[in-house]
Amino acid sequence: MRRRNLLALAGLVPLAAACGNDDEGSAQNIQLQFMYWGSTFEQKAVEKMLKAFEESNSGTKVKPLFTPDEYDVKLNTLVASGNVPDVGYVPMAMSYRLAEQGKLVNLFSYLDKYPQLASYLPDAYLWYGKDQLHGVATANEIELLWYSKAAIAEAGISPPPAQAGSAWTWDQLVENAYKLTVDQSGKHPDESGFNAKQVRQFGISSSITYAAAWYGFLRSNGADFADPTGKKCLLDTPEAIEVFQNLQDLIYKHRVAPGPGQLAATGDDVPGTNILLKTKRVAMIVDGHWSLLDMNESKVDYGIGVLPKYDQPFTTSQVAGASAVFAGSKSVEEAIELFAFHIDPRYVDLYKQGLWMPQERKYYEDQGAIDSWTKNDSHPSEFRTAVVDYARDHGVPDLRGRLKNLSAINSDVLTPGLQEIETGKRPAAAVLKEIAPKITSRMQGWQHTQKL
């Protein structure tokens, strides 16, 4: 399709026409660069998307800059040298810093030209000031409870519920994790002679140090990371302490979850969720929606459930990096078009393949729009309730897109403290009561929010 026709169908205003230039026959020879991270499966999917953009935009070429390792280091180097890509992923905390330094394009003035960008879920937008929009969360990823169907069947238990209203309680999770945990002799943790050092299959794995994995639990138990001002840490409240003590107890009291190093094949290299479930090394894993692509590519016999709940069911949403346009681009208008294209489910199959979840509201509210990305072999039968409805009605946005100075808080205080809980050195209460005041002293408030 010709570029003008494609944009018309998308509801986009062709930038050339907006500027009064009707000469479609002129050669453009635009060169863009798109920088991103991801698995090998994501690499293939992104490169396919970029080729589709080139085919839809005659005269424009896009060079993929796949950067799977040390992404923030390499991006910082490019920014310092002034040799930035045109469009790309940006680690969430870094995106705010670059925006404040004027390194990212303010997208606010482009919302009228690109109507779909103005109809996103409210938590998708990344504001660094009034009318200052430096990007969006690349996808509306949420945390889920993945499980091995074979392991569930062998244990003779019902699968984790796929509807928020029927979510397991924490006690039910623990009860079922006992039945799913087996040592090399076939014994369970509540049986005499169970060998915790020779576990063949763990019942559950849920990270203590990765905020997205535990933030939904925190909110479900009536707690939060910070008070309404964003300047006082609340991790030392009884409700927060209960969540982290329960996570620690999975490892050291119940012995149904792996401790540090117990899943690593070599060194600190832990296999992905798809491999752990396929080999039945772990029966259930708390991980993000993005695992769906790898699950399908690896042909894992998996199922999806909602997370266990305390009071109200919640899951962490918007668990993604940022997508942005770099101010150093020599072709800003074309870069904006690539930006709009790379997160549009109508032209990008990353949603149908299961890597990303859309950001436009209609893909969670309109049946036809929902079917357009979920009614295919890549999405299991429970996907509508376990993911679409769950994200729409029970998502709480990831801290990385909301709390200022979180990167420094993580590295200086939070992560070392959570690692202590993870290693079982001290109970959660002792650690959290010690680090909460230190975190408070570093807090700078919540990020700016704005309604369109």
Disulfide bonds with the S-S distance in Angstrom:
none
